[in-house]
Structure formats: C-alpha cells, structure tokens
C-alpha cells in the first residue's frame, strides 16, 4: 500500500503535470500562431480550404527534410 505521503506526492505530480500541459496547450501553442511563418502557413492552408487543425501528415506535400546534396550522396545500401 502507498503511504499517505506517497499519495500526496503522486497527487502533486499529477496536478503539476496537468498544469504544465494546460499551460502549453492554452498558452504556448496559441502564442505560436502569432509567429509570422506559422501564421502564413495557416493562412495559406485556409485559403486552399484546408483546416490546418484537422490535417494528417499523409495529407501534406513532401517537405524538404534535408538538402538535395545529402540525398545525392546518401547511400543506404551499397
């Protein structure tokens, strides 16, 4: 069995974790929408009739993950 102290500590961790998630979800993520690059991306998606909040990674165009010269020089199997 857990001692009352351990139970209190677990409850504090739960409350702290919930507060961190709430701060990120309710504060940090909405603040990112004010970043010019993200705001442009969201506006472009909305102009095209795409709801950016409902997108899946399979709906995205291929993003350049690395420079082309890396793809030319990269050999996975010789």
N, C-alpha and C positions, 0 to 999 in steps of 0.2 A: 504494500500500500504506500501511497505517497503521503509524506508528512504535510501538515498544513503550510509549512514554509515553502516546500517544493511546489505545492499547488498555487500559492501566491506568486511565486516566481514564474511559473508557467502562465498564469493569468497576465502578469505584467508583460511577458514576452508576446503574448497574443495581442494585447492592447497596443503595444509598441509597433509590432508588425503591421497591424491593421492601420495604425496612424500613418506609417510610412507609405503603405500602399495608397491610402486616401490622399496623402499629400502629393504623391507622384501623379495619380490619376486625375485629381481635381485641380492641381496647381501647375505642376511641371509640364505635363502634356498639353494642356490648353495654352500655356505660355509659348510652347514651341511653334504654335500656329502663327505667332507674330514674327517668327524668323522669316526673312524675305524669301529664301529659297523654298521653304516648306509652304509658305503662303502662295507662291507662284505655282508650285506643283498642285496644290489643292484646287486653286482657281482653274488651272488647265484641265484637270480631271472633271471638274464640274461643268466647264464649257463643253466638254465632249459627252456630257450626260452620264458620267461615271460617278457613282457615290464612293468617294475615297474611303469612307468608313466601312464599306462593305466589300472591299477588294480582297481577292485572294492572290497569293504570289503567282499562281498559274495564269492569271489574267494580265500580268504585267509583261511589257515588252522586255526582251533580254537587255539587261543592264550591263554596261561595260564593267566587269568586275576587276579587270586588270588591263594594263596597256597591251596593245596588239603585239608588240615585240616580245612580250612574255609568252603569248600563245604560240608565236612562231618558233621560239627557242625551247619551249617546254615539250619534253617527250616523256610520256608516262610509261610506255613500253617500247624499248628499242627494237 
